[in-house]
Amino acid sequence: LDFSSVFNITTTADGVTKGVFVKVPKASINYQGILPQSDLDEQMAREEFASLCYVNEHWNSNKEDVDFVKPLANYPEYNAIVTQQVFGEDILISFRRVDLKSRILGSSKPVEVALHRIASALRHYHDNSSMFERLINSPQRLPKIEQKLLSICDDLATYQINKKFLLSVKQIVSDLDTDIAGVTFVRTLKGLDIRNVLIDSQNRIRMLDPGPGSCK
């Protein structure tokens, strides 16, 4: 869990207002302020900043207009991460509003479009970052990946996801080629969470926290 402190700093010069977000990662809710910093707090900050830098280096989603917030600086002595300031509505709130309307009007197209944009951007990221990763060398990992994907399908089934669709996904997973030639580890985004995504009035999507990067 993440109980971080986040605040913004804004300044205006020559009629132009600019600002940044400052995040101080905290791993536990049991603290009386930003200080003291625990070893786990500092580890969270190091890993999150490294992930933000990596993602920004390999991210390319101009077509979808989906981006991660850009890292600007890291201050280990304060355990602080400074990023670009972005504004927007929590996309989850937007989705819930659309879902409510869809129950009356029968259309959830805006949600589908937004999720497709995010998924497409992530696909581009993985395609791009895989060129900088290493070849997989453990065939034992592939059955684990298959089991994980099937487990996700089982979890989705409890949320009234279309059973026919899930069965088709399961069949595709089961039919995957187990030849490991050319398969690579890629850096996954362990902190990706729909609750950390904003969408603004121009329909631009901005993601705030990739979490610690992990090669999978």
Solvent accessible surface area in square Angstrom, and as a share of the most:
residue,aa,sasa,rsa
1,L,184,0.92
2,D,65,0.34
3,F,62,0.26
4,S,29,0.18
5,S,25,0.16
6,V,90,0.51
7,F,93,0.39
8,N,81,0.42
9,I,96,0.49
10,T,73,0.42
11,T,89,0.52
12,T,86,0.50
13,A,66,0.51
14,D,151,0.78
15,G,73,0.70
16,V,83,0.48
17,T,83,0.48
18,K,141,0.60
19,G,19,0.18
20,V,38,0.22
21,F,42,0.17
22,V,12,0.07
23,K,30,0.13
24,V,5,0.03
25,P,0,0.00
26,K,5,0.02
27,A,21,0.17
28,S,49,0.32
29,I,116,0.59
30,N,131,0.67
31,Y,61,0.23
32,Q,183,0.82
33,G,30,0.29
34,I,65,0.33
35,L,122,0.61
36,P,111,0.69
37,Q,47,0.21
38,S,54,0.35
39,D,122,0.63
40,L,97,0.48
41,D,5,0.02
42,E,59,0.26
43,Q,74,0.33
44,M,42,0.19
45,A,3,0.03
46,R,140,0.51
47,E,65,0.29
48,E,10,0.04
49,F,40,0.17
50,A,62,0.48
51,S,3,0.02
52,L,1,0.00
53,C,52,0.31
54,Y,35,0.13
55,V,1,0.00
56,N,43,0.22
57,E,130,0.58
58,H,10,0.05
59,W,30,0.11
60,N,92,0.47
61,S,3,0.02
62,N,132,0.68
63,K,186,0.79
64,E,16,0.07
65,D,51,0.26
66,V,0,0.00
67,D,36,0.18
68,F,5,0.02
69,V,4,0.02
70,K,102,0.43
71,P,26,0.16
72,L,102,0.51
73,A,28,0.22
74,N,44,0.22
75,Y,96,0.36
76,P,94,0.59
77,E,114,0.51
78,Y,142,0.54
79,N,4,0.02
80,A,8,0.06
81,I,1,0.00
82,V,20,0.11
83,T,11,0.07
84,Q,62,0.28
85,Q,29,0.13
86,V,15,0.09
87,F,141,0.59
88,G,38,0.37
89,E,61,0.27
90,D,60,0.31
91,I,0,0.00
92,L,44,0.22
93,I,86,0.43
94,S,17,0.11
95,F,24,0.10
96,R,158,0.58
97,R,108,0.39
98,V,24,0.14
99,D,59,0.31
100,L,115,0.57
101,K,115,0.49
102,S,18,0.12
103,R,182,0.66
104,I,142,0.72
105,L,139,0.69
106,G,66,0.64
107,S,62,0.40
108,S,40,0.26
109,K,122,0.52
110,P,79,0.50
111,V,24,0.14
112,E,96,0.43
113,V,65,0.37
114,A,6,0.04
115,L,83,0.42
116,H,129,0.58
117,R,34,0.13
118,I,16,0.08
119,A,58,0.45
120,S,26,0.17
121,A,1,0.00
122,L,33,0.16
123,R,157,0.57
124,H,74,0.33
125,Y,0,0.00
126,H,53,0.24
127,D,71,0.37
128,N,40,0.21
129,S,0,0.00
130,S,28,0.18
131,M,140,0.63
132,F,125,0.52
133,E,36,0.16
134,R,139,0.51
135,L,115,0.57
136,I,14,0.07
137,N,116,0.60
138,S,31,0.20
139,P,67,0.42
140,Q,127,0.56
141,R,76,0.28
142,L,31,0.15
143,P,68,0.43
144,K,137,0.58
145,I,71,0.36
146,E,52,0.24
147,Q,117,0.52
148,K,129,0.54
149,L,66,0.33
150,L,46,0.23
151,S,53,0.34
152,I,76,0.39
153,C,6,0.04
154,D,72,0.37
155,D,83,0.43
156,L,70,0.35
157,A,46,0.35
158,T,105,0.61
159,Y,164,0.62
160,Q,173,0.77
161,I,65,0.33
162,N,96,0.49
163,K,154,0.65
164,K,165,0.70
165,F,116,0.48
166,L,8,0.04
167,L,120,0.59
168,S,54,0.35
169,V,42,0.24
170,K,59,0.25
171,Q,104,0.46
172,I,114,0.58
173,V,10,0.06
174,S,60,0.39
175,D,99,0.51
176,L,91,0.45
177,D,118,0.61
178,T,99,0.58
179,D,88,0.46
180,I,48,0.24
181,A,80,0.62
182,G,61,0.59
183,V,52,0.30
184,T,40,0.23
185,F,12,0.05
186,V,28,0.16
187,R,71,0.26
188,T,36,0.21
189,L,19,0.09
190,K,128,0.54
191,G,21,0.20
192,L,62,0.31
193,D,38,0.19
194,I,61,0.31
195,R,168,0.61
196,N,49,0.25
197,V,4,0.02
198,L,20,0.10
199,I,23,0.12
200,D,29,0.15
201,S,121,0.78
202,Q,127,0.56
203,N,80,0.41
204,R,92,0.34
205,I,0,0.00
206,R,40,0.14
207,M,1,0.01
208,L,53,0.27
209,D,18,0.09
210,P,0,0.00
211,G,4,0.04
212,P,47,0.30
213,G,25,0.24
214,S,24,0.15
215,C,50,0.30
216,K,106,0.45
